[in-house]
């Protein structure tokens, strides 16, 4: 994804405020040296027993310092007024089993340290797979994960009598951007208008307004701000549209699009790791050669399928984390478009990188303040203001761990057996 000069400067300044690249490099090197220390991993005994559950809850309280009464079942939801803005016609809670993986070690500009991640799912083998990937990355010294750029769009459409009117309208729009910025500032405490783009097709024009939205995922925020701008346009424009819509279906909201994939929607995160050969063999039960060969073939195959992006099962981990942490799960349709790359380095070790350009995530608003969702975010230090980039970097690291594990299983031929053992009841369908 290319950046304009001004936006690139702003992002560099953001990175400088969080941590210098030299400091990040030094910290990663130090962590690599200590990566072989004993891992304090999640207790996996008693997978399907109350005793096993209690062991893991005790472990999490000790490791995170957080009480989790809603997850434990000691507290039940009864604050119905808190549901305002989240649900209509409420009848009760849908219970989804929640597991935990970790530690997942992350080195980022915002996310640093070991994290124990809650994953809500009904798919057997998913938690075990991501936990295996987390163990491999921990032993290798941790995942480097960096939030590169942010942007949430809303794309209203305006229709005119002919293309001449469209041209006059666009010329006027280009002179109003300063006024649009002021309108956004007066409409929201957090949204900032970053850019305005035009797309003309016949007698219709789509205006794409791109914002940053603080620590909120931001879809409602950008809708309200864009509507305020549109009201101004309808009142002041010298050329009046015959019809307009607040969203043209161009912004990429709740869908996978090539436009969002090549730019950004939400937060763009890129991650990488080098996995020594012995860890690939001992933990992932494969080899760098097999995993790279599988990656090459699977990438060619997914391109032939017409998919946007090229990755294995990013949606699995992200959907499970989104469910547990109060995210808009429908945004998986865009968040799971990404690129996974694997190659062997000169030492015969495995290099893996995962890039996700469409992470619509937030740590305030939406469902983040509800019982279990708030507890899960607090477990990873991502509840409240100033933590959304941290959460995005953790999302990227989780995706990478999952890509390593599934590529290992596919390449070495133990994918089916894992699902026989963990994905069915009593070993039978």
C-alpha positions as CSV (number, residue, x, y, z in Angstrom):
1,X,0.0,0.0,0.0
2,X,1.4,3.4,-1.0
3,X,1.1,6.4,1.2
4,X,0.9,10.1,0.3
5,X,3.8,12.2,1.5
6,X,1.8,14.0,4.2
7,X,0.3,10.8,5.6
8,X,3.7,9.0,5.6
9,X,5.1,11.9,7.6
10,X,2.3,11.7,10.1
11,X,2.7,8.0,10.6
12,X,6.5,8.4,11.1
13,X,5.8,10.9,13.8
14,X,3.3,8.5,15.4
15,X,6.0,5.8,15.5
16,X,8.5,8.2,17.0
17,X,6.1,9.1,19.8
18,X,5.5,5.4,20.7
19,X,9.1,4.1,20.5
20,X,12.1,4.7,18.4
21,X,12.9,2.0,15.8
22,X,16.4,1.6,17.4
23,X,14.8,0.9,20.8
24,X,12.4,-1.6,19.3
25,X,15.3,-3.4,17.5
26,X,17.3,-3.6,20.7
27,X,14.4,-5.0,22.7
28,X,13.7,-7.6,20.1
29,X,17.3,-8.7,20.1
30,X,17.3,-9.0,23.9
31,X,14.1,-11.1,23.8
32,X,15.5,-13.4,21.1
33,X,18.4,-14.3,23.5
34,X,16.0,-15.2,26.3
35,X,13.4,-17.0,24.1
36,X,14.6,-20.4,25.1
37,X,13.7,-19.9,28.8
38,X,11.0,-22.1,30.3
39,X,7.6,-21.1,29.0
40,X,4.8,-20.5,31.6
41,X,2.1,-21.8,29.2
42,X,-1.6,-22.2,29.8
43,X,-2.4,-25.4,31.7
44,X,-3.8,-27.9,29.2
45,X,-4.7,-30.7,31.6
46,X,-8.3,-31.6,32.1
47,X,-9.4,-30.2,28.8
48,X,-13.1,-31.0,29.4
49,X,-13.3,-30.9,33.2
50,X,-14.3,-28.4,35.8
51,X,-11.0,-28.9,37.6
52,X,-9.1,-28.0,34.4
53,X,-11.2,-24.9,33.9
54,X,-10.5,-23.8,37.5
55,X,-6.7,-24.4,37.0
56,X,-6.7,-22.2,34.0
57,X,-8.8,-19.5,35.7
58,X,-6.4,-19.5,38.6
59,X,-3.5,-19.3,36.2
60,X,-4.9,-16.3,34.4
61,X,-5.6,-14.4,37.6
62,X,-2.0,-14.9,38.6
63,X,-0.6,-14.0,35.3
64,X,-2.8,-11.0,34.4
65,X,-3.8,-9.7,37.9
66,X,-7.4,-9.5,36.7
67,X,-10.5,-10.9,38.3
68,X,-12.9,-12.4,35.7
69,X,-16.2,-13.2,37.5
70,X,-18.3,-13.1,34.4
71,X,-16.1,-15.6,32.6
72,X,-15.9,-17.8,35.7
73,X,-19.7,-17.8,36.0
74,X,-19.7,-16.1,39.5
75,X,-21.5,-13.1,38.1
76,X,-24.4,-13.0,35.7
77,X,-25.5,-10.1,33.4
78,X,-28.4,-8.1,34.8
79,X,-27.7,-4.5,33.9
80,X,-30.2,-4.2,31.0
81,X,-29.7,-0.5,30.6
82,X,-26.1,-1.2,29.6
83,X,-27.4,-2.8,26.4
84,X,-28.5,0.5,25.0
85,X,-26.6,0.9,21.7
86,X,-25.8,-2.8,21.5
87,X,-29.0,-4.7,20.9
88,X,-32.7,-4.4,20.3
89,X,-35.5,-6.8,21.4
90,X,-33.1,-8.4,24.0
91,X,-34.1,-11.9,25.2
92,X,-30.8,-13.3,26.6
93,X,-27.2,-14.1,26.1
94,X,-25.8,-16.5,23.6
95,X,-23.1,-18.5,25.3
96,X,-20.0,-19.3,23.3
97,X,-17.2,-21.5,24.9
98,X,-14.1,-19.4,25.5
99,X,-10.6,-20.9,25.6
100,X,-7.2,-19.3,26.2
101,X,-3.8,-19.5,24.5
102,X,-0.4,-18.2,25.4
103,X,1.9,-16.8,26.2
104,X,1.9,-15.1,22.8
105,X,5.0,-12.8,22.9
106,X,4.6,-9.6,20.9
107,X,7.2,-6.9,20.1
108,X,5.4,-3.8,18.7
109,X,5.3,-0.1,18.8
110,X,2.4,-0.4,21.2
111,X,2.0,-4.1,22.2
112,X,5.0,-5.4,24.2
113,X,5.2,-8.5,26.3
114,X,3.5,-11.8,26.9
115,X,-0.2,-12.1,26.3
116,X,-2.8,-14.8,27.2
117,X,-5.5,-14.4,24.6
118,X,-9.2,-15.4,25.0
119,X,-10.6,-17.2,22.0
120,X,-14.4,-17.8,21.8
121,X,-15.3,-20.6,19.4
122,X,-17.2,-23.9,18.9
123,X,-14.6,-25.3,16.5
124,X,-12.6,-28.1,18.1
125,X,-8.8,-28.0,17.4
126,X,-8.8,-24.2,16.8
127,X,-7.5,-23.2,20.3
128,X,-5.0,-26.0,20.3
129,X,-3.7,-25.0,16.9
130,X,-3.2,-21.3,17.8
131,X,-1.7,-22.3,21.1
132,X,0.9,-24.4,19.3
133,X,1.7,-21.5,17.0
134,X,2.0,-19.2,20.1
135,X,4.5,-21.6,21.7
136,X,6.6,-21.8,18.6
137,X,6.8,-18.0,18.3
138,X,7.6,-17.7,22.0
139,X,10.5,-20.1,21.8
140,X,11.7,-18.2,18.7
141,X,11.8,-14.9,20.7
142,X,8.4,-13.4,19.8
143,X,6.5,-11.9,16.9
144,X,7.4,-8.4,15.7
145,X,4.1,-6.6,15.0
146,X,3.6,-3.0,13.9
147,X,0.5,-1.0,13.2
148,X,1.5,1.0,10.1
149,X,-1.5,3.2,9.2
150,X,-5.1,3.9,10.1
151,X,-8.2,4.9,8.1
152,X,-11.9,4.4,8.3
153,X,-14.0,5.4,5.3
154,X,-17.6,6.4,4.5
155,X,-18.4,6.9,0.8
156,X,-21.6,8.8,0.0
157,X,-22.9,9.0,-3.6
158,X,-24.3,12.0,-5.4
159,X,-26.3,11.9,-8.7
160,X,-26.6,14.8,-11.2
161,X,-28.3,15.4,-14.5
162,X,-25.1,15.0,-16.5
163,X,-21.3,14.8,-16.3
164,X,-20.9,18.5,-16.7
165,X,-22.7,19.1,-13.4
166,X,-20.6,16.4,-11.8
167,X,-17.4,18.3,-12.9
168,X,-18.7,21.6,-11.4
169,X,-19.6,19.8,-8.2
170,X,-16.2,18.1,-7.8
171,X,-14.3,21.4,-8.4
172,X,-16.4,23.0,-5.6
173,X,-15.8,20.0,-3.3
174,X,-12.1,20.3,-3.7
175,X,-12.2,23.9,-2.4
176,X,-14.2,22.8,0.7
177,X,-11.8,20.4,2.5
178,X,-10.8,22.9,5.2
179,X,-14.5,23.5,6.0
180,X,-15.1,19.7,6.1
181,X,-12.3,19.3,8.7
182,X,-13.9,22.0,10.9
183,X,-17.3,20.2,10.6
184,X,-15.8,16.9,11.7
185,X,-14.1,18.6,14.7
186,X,-17.4,20.1,15.7
187,X,-19.2,16.8,15.3
188,X,-16.9,14.4,17.2
189,X,-14.3,14.5,20.0
190,X,-12.2,11.7,18.4
191,X,-12.7,11.6,14.6
192,X,-10.3,13.4,12.4
193,X,-10.8,13.8,8.6
194,X,-7.6,12.7,6.9
195,X,-8.5,12.7,3.2
196,X,-11.3,13.2,0.6
197,X,-11.2,11.2,-2.7
198,X,-13.5,11.3,-5.7
199,X,-14.6,8.6,-8.1
200,X,-16.7,9.6,-11.1
201,X,-18.9,7.3,-13.1
202,X,-21.2,9.0,-15.7
203,X,-23.5,11.4,-13.9
204,X,-22.7,10.0,-10.5
205,X,-19.8,10.7,-8.2
206,X,-18.7,8.9,-5.0
207,X,-16.9,10.9,-2.4
208,X,-14.8,8.9,0.0
209,X,-14.1,10.5,3.3
210,X,-11.3,8.9,5.3
211,X,-11.0,9.4,9.0
212,X,-9.0,8.3,12.0
213,X,-11.3,7.4,14.9
214,X,-9.2,7.3,18.1
215,X,-9.6,4.0,20.0
216,X,-13.1,3.3,18.6
217,X,-13.7,1.0,15.6
218,X,-15.5,4.0,14.3
219,X,-18.2,2.9,11.8
220,X,-20.9,4.9,13.6
221,X,-18.6,7.8,14.2
222,X,-17.7,8.2,10.6
223,X,-21.3,7.8,9.5
224,X,-22.4,10.7,11.8
225,X,-19.5,12.9,10.7
226,X,-20.1,12.2,7.0
227,X,-23.8,12.9,7.3
228,X,-22.9,16.3,8.9
229,X,-20.7,17.1,5.9
230,X,-23.4,15.9,3.4
231,X,-25.9,18.3,5.1
232,X,-23.4,21.1,4.5
233,X,-22.9,20.0,0.9
234,X,-26.6,19.9,0.2
235,X,-27.1,23.4,1.6
236,X,-24.1,25.1,0.1
237,X,-23.3,23.4,-3.2
238,X,-23.9,25.6,-6.2
239,X,-24.9,22.4,-8.1
240,X,-27.7,20.4,-6.4
241,X,-27.7,16.6,-6.7
242,X,-30.9,15.0,-7.9
243,X,-30.3,12.1,-5.5
244,X,-27.8,11.1,-2.8
245,X,-27.1,8.3,-0.4
246,X,-25.0,8.3,2.8
247,X,-23.1,5.1,1.7
248,X,-22.7,4.1,-1.9
249,X,-21.5,0.5,-1.0
250,X,-18.0,1.6,-2.1
251,X,-16.2,2.0,1.3
252,X,-15.8,-1.7,1.9
253,X,-17.9,-1.8,5.1
254,X,-18.6,-5.4,6.1
255,X,-17.2,-6.9,2.9
256,X,-13.9,-8.0,1.4
257,X,-12.9,-5.6,-1.4
258,X,-9.8,-5.2,-3.5
259,X,-9.8,-1.4,-2.9
260,X,-9.6,-1.8,0.9
261,X,-7.0,-4.6,0.5
262,X,-4.7,-2.4,-1.5
263,X,-5.2,0.6,0.9
264,X,-6.4,0.4,4.5
265,X,-9.6,0.0,6.3
266,X,-9.3,0.3,10.0
267,X,-5.7,-0.5,10.9
268,X,-3.0,-2.0,8.7
269,X,-0.7,-4.3,10.7
270,X,2.3,-6.2,9.4
271,X,4.1,-8.9,11.4
272,X,7.1,-11.1,11.0
273,X,9.2,-13.8,12.8
274,X,12.2,-16.1,12.1
275,X,11.6,-19.6,13.4
276,X,14.8,-21.7,13.9
277,X,14.7,-25.1,12.2
278,X,14.8,-27.0,15.5
279,X,11.6,-25.2,16.7
280,X,9.9,-26.0,13.4
281,X,10.7,-29.6,13.8
282,X,10.1,-30.1,17.6
283,X,7.1,-27.8,18.1
284,X,5.4,-27.5,14.7
285,X,6.3,-31.1,13.7
286,X,7.3,-30.1,10.2
287,X,10.4,-28.7,8.4
288,X,11.1,-25.3,6.9
289,X,11.3,-26.9,3.4
290,X,7.9,-28.6,3.7
291,X,6.2,-25.4,5.0
292,X,7.7,-23.2,2.3
293,X,6.6,-25.7,-0.4
294,X,3.1,-25.9,1.0
295,X,3.0,-22.1,1.1
296,X,4.0,-21.8,-2.5
297,X,1.4,-24.3,-3.7
298,X,-1.4,-23.0,-1.5
299,X,-0.7,-19.4,-2.6
300,X,-0.9,-20.4,-6.2
301,X,-4.1,-22.3,-5.6
302,X,-5.8,-19.4,-3.6
303,X,-5.0,-17.0,-6.4
304,X,-6.7,-19.3,-8.9
305,X,-9.8,-19.4,-6.6
306,X,-10.1,-15.6,-7.0
307,X,-9.7,-14.8,-3.3
308,X,-8.7,-11.3,-2.2
309,X,-5.4,-11.8,-0.5
310,X,-3.5,-15.0,0.1
311,X,-3.6,-16.6,3.6
312,X,-4.7,-19.8,5.3
313,X,-7.2,-19.3,8.1
314,X,-6.8,-15.8,9.5
315,X,-10.6,-15.6,10.0
316,X,-10.4,-18.4,12.5
317,X,-8.3,-16.7,15.1
318,X,-9.6,-13.2,14.5
319,X,-13.3,-14.2,14.7
320,X,-12.6,-16.0,18.0
321,X,-10.8,-13.0,19.4
322,X,-13.4,-10.6,18.1
323,X,-16.2,-12.6,19.8
324,X,-14.5,-12.7,23.1
325,X,-13.4,-9.0,23.1
326,X,-16.6,-7.3,22.0
327,X,-15.7,-6.5,18.4
328,X,-18.1,-6.2,15.5
329,X,-17.8,-9.8,14.3
330,X,-19.2,-9.0,10.9
331,X,-16.0,-7.0,10.2
332,X,-14.2,-10.3,9.9
333,X,-15.4,-10.2,6.3
334,X,-12.9,-7.4,5.7
335,X,-10.4,-8.0,8.5
336,X,-9.5,-11.5,7.3
337,X,-8.2,-10.3,4.0
338,X,-4.4,-10.5,4.2
339,X,-1.2,-11.9,2.9
340,X,0.9,-14.7,4.4
341,X,4.5,-15.2,3.2
342,X,7.0,-17.9,4.1
343,X,10.5,-18.4,2.9
344,X,13.8,-20.0,4.1
345,X,16.6,-17.8,5.1
346,X,20.3,-18.4,4.6
347,X,20.6,-20.5,7.8
348,X,17.8,-22.9,6.7
349,X,15.4,-21.4,9.2
350,X,11.8,-20.3,8.5
351,X,10.8,-16.7,7.9
352,X,7.1,-15.9,8.1
353,X,5.3,-12.6,7.6
354,X,1.5,-11.8,7.8
355,X,0.1,-8.5,6.7
356,X,-3.5,-7.4,7.5
357,X,-4.6,-4.1,6.0
358,X,-8.2,-4.1,7.2
359,X,-8.4,-4.6,10.9
360,X,-11.6,-2.8,12.1
361,X,-11.0,-3.0,15.8
362,X,-11.7,-0.8,18.9
363,X,-11.1,-0.8,22.6
364,X,-13.8,1.7,23.5
365,X,-17.5,1.8,22.6
366,X,-19.5,-0.9,20.8
367,X,-19.6,-4.2,22.8
368,X,-16.3,-3.6,24.6
369,X,-17.9,-2.5,27.9
370,X,-20.1,-5.6,28.4
371,X,-19.3,-8.2,31.1
372,X,-17.2,-10.9,29.6
373,X,-16.0,-8.7,26.7
374,X,-14.6,-6.1,29.1
375,X,-12.9,-8.9,31.2
376,X,-11.3,-10.3,28.1
377,X,-9.9,-7.0,27.0
378,X,-8.6,-6.2,30.4
379,X,-6.8,-9.6,30.5
380,X,-4.6,-8.4,27.6
381,X,-4.4,-4.8,28.8
382,X,-6.5,-3.5,25.9
383,X,-9.5,-2.0,27.6
384,X,-10.1,1.7,27.2
385,X,-8.4,4.7,25.7
386,X,-4.9,4.5,24.2
387,X,-5.0,0.8,23.5
388,X,-6.5,0.2,20.1
389,X,-3.2,0.1,18.2
390,X,-1.9,-2.3,20.8
391,X,-4.9,-4.5,20.3
392,X,-4.4,-4.4,16.5
393,X,-0.8,-5.5,16.9
394,X,-1.9,-8.4,19.1
395,X,-4.4,-9.3,16.4
396,X,-1.6,-9.5,13.8
397,X,0.6,-11.6,16.0
398,X,-2.3,-14.0,16.7
399,X,-2.9,-14.4,12.9
400,X,0.8,-15.2,12.3
401,X,0.8,-17.9,15.0
402,X,-2.3,-19.5,13.4
403,X,-0.8,-19.4,9.9
404,X,2.4,-21.1,11.2
405,X,0.4,-23.9,12.9
406,X,-2.0,-24.6,10.0
407,X,0.8,-24.6,7.4
408,X,2.8,-27.0,9.5
409,X,-0.2,-29.3,9.9
410,X,-1.0,-29.3,6.2
411,X,2.6,-29.7,5.1
412,X,3.4,-32.6,7.4
413,X,0.1,-34.4,6.9
414,X,-1.3,-34.2,10.5
415,X,-4.1,-31.7,9.9
416,X,-6.8,-34.5,9.6
417,X,-5.6,-36.3,12.7
418,X,-5.8,-33.2,14.8
419,X,-9.4,-32.7,13.8
420,X,-10.2,-36.3,14.5
421,X,-8.7,-36.0,17.9
422,X,-10.1,-32.6,18.9
423,X,-12.9,-31.7,16.5
424,X,-15.4,-34.5,17.1
425,X,-17.1,-36.0,20.1
426,X,-15.7,-39.3,21.2
427,X,-13.8,-39.6,18.0
428,X,-16.9,-40.0,15.9
429,X,-18.9,-37.8,13.6
